[in-house]
Amino acid sequence: MRFLEDILIKFGSVDRRVIFVLIGLAVLVPLLSPVDLAIRPTPSSQKVYDAVDSIPDNSNVLISFDYGPSTRPEIHPMTLGIMRHILSQDRGHKIYITCLWPDGLYMAKDALKTINEEYDLVEHEDYVLLGFRPGNEAIVKGLASDLRKVFTVDAAQNPISEIPMMEGINNLNDFQFMFTGSAGYPGTFEWVQYGADPTGVPLSSGTTSIQVNEVMPYVQSGQLKGILAGMPGAAEYEKLIETPGIAIQGMAAQSYGHLVIVLFIILGNLAYFITERRERKY
């Protein structure tokens, strides 16, 4: 028994630099090597999957990149997952991309670069990057009434009237599904209030974990067809579409890192109580 206590005391007094190295390895290894966690999707994530899966063939899908680099780790995997799901179905869907945030344009371009490495997409035939326009909720209102007044050219300054994919696209009513990757204002609330509600077009959202409680009432009321909640939601969606990616790896890194921290907290407390007991005895 005393031998075991001596071992626990040694573990409890290990140099903090060793702990830092172990935590670093616990986080780094899952990020560098493929990891497939046993993830169980929540009902909210399942609703998003079902909504995307039920989009009619040959539909027009609007995806809005309403976030920047600071929230990229949480939201970017979601938008990539949505795009992969839409394209993997091979059902003739067309993707239209807007941005309510200036940084969203760079996130959209990065997502398209990643997706183009996996799918042989042709701009203006498979997707249109409309880009960013300032105006917050006024932009959503404008899209709901007359898209062509908001966007006269796409992100590359090509006239909308000369893009074949834009034929018949005049407002949000011409889309069969919408998704917003939202980090705050403007984002999910504005798309619900000024986009989905007035037009009746199904809308799903992906948000940061801190926003979930504020947005969940829209899911419960049916105004949102599910929500992807932070990195866990992104990992759940990757599991649903059977395409493990950075979200699952990120969740593994968090889980293993937390496990190491909790382990050393337990060892440290055990070492403390054993030492205290021995000092009182002697």
Secondary structure, DSSP 8 states (H G I E B T S, - for coil): -HHHHHHHHHHHT--HHHHHHHHHHHHHHHHHS---------HHHHHHHHHHHT--TT-EEEEEEE--GGGHHHHHHHHHHHHHHHHHT-S--EEEEEESSTTHHHHHHHHHHHHHTTS---BTTTEEEEEE-S-THHHHHHHHH-HHHH-SB-TT--BGGG-GGGTT--SGGG-SEEEEEESSSSSHHHHIIIIIHHH---EEEEE-GGGHHHHHHHHHTTSSS-EEEHHHHHHHHHHHTT---HHHHHHHHHHHHHHHHHHHHHHHHHHHHHHHHHHHH-
